[in-house]
Amino acid sequence: MEGCEQYRNQQQNQQATQTVEQWQPPVRNRLKCNVDANFFNNVGATGWGWCIRDYRGRFILASSNIIHQRLNTFEGEAMAIKE
């Protein structure tokens, strides 16, 4: 039972330290492009995506892609910006 208690305390500590991020809109009459990258280490691939929204949060356009190559975080997000 000691292992279960330790695991539960660990989970509670992780939940307490997580920060909540909320999307912030751009200024009026501007667009905002958010990018993200993901990594599939088991197959040696990197994926990325981007999404454009207006100042009201309305969806405009998005895309995603994958490359069968291992990239780091900066490279993955740069690929999303490049697209």
N, C-alpha and C positions, 0 to 999 in steps of 0.2 A: 504493500500500500504506500510505502514511502516514495517509490518511483512515480506513482500516479499523482501524489500530492505535489511533488517537485515539477512534474510536467504541467499540472494545472497552474501553479504559480508562475511558471515560465510563460505560459500562454497569456495570463493576465497582465504580466509585465510588458509583453510585446504589444498587446492591445492598448495599453495605457500610453506607450511611447509613440504610437503611430500618429502622424499628423494628417489632418483632413485638408485636402486641397480642393478648391472650388474654381471652376473656370471663370475667368474674368473677361468680360467683353472688351473689344477695342472701342476707341472713341467713335462718336457718331459719324456715319458715312465712311467708315473704314472697314476693312476685312481683317480677320485674324486667321493665321494658319498654324495649327498645332501639329507637331510631328512626334512620332514615337518609333522605337525600334524594339524588336524581340529577337531572342537567340535560341536556336535549337541545337544545343551542343551535341546531342546524341547523333545527329545527322550532319553536323558541320555546316549549318545554314544560318543565315541572318535574314530577318524580315523587317519591313518598315511600312509605315503608313502615314498619311497626312489627311487633314480635314480643314476645310475653310468654312468659316461662319461669319455672318455680318454682325454689326453692333447690337442687333436684337437677339443674337444667338441662333438665327435661322441658318439652316444647312444650305451651303452653296455647292460644294464639290468635294470629292474625296477620292483617294486611290491607295492601293497597297501593292506591295511587290515582295519577292523573295529571291535571294541569290544563294546558291550552294557554295558558300564561302564563309569562313568565320571572320567577322568584322568586330571591332570594339564598339563601345557605346557611341562614341563621337562619330565614327565612320558610318554606323547604321543610321543615326539621326541625320547626318550630312547627306546620305543617299536620299532620305525622304525630302529634305529641303531641295536637293538638286532636281527632283522630279517636279 
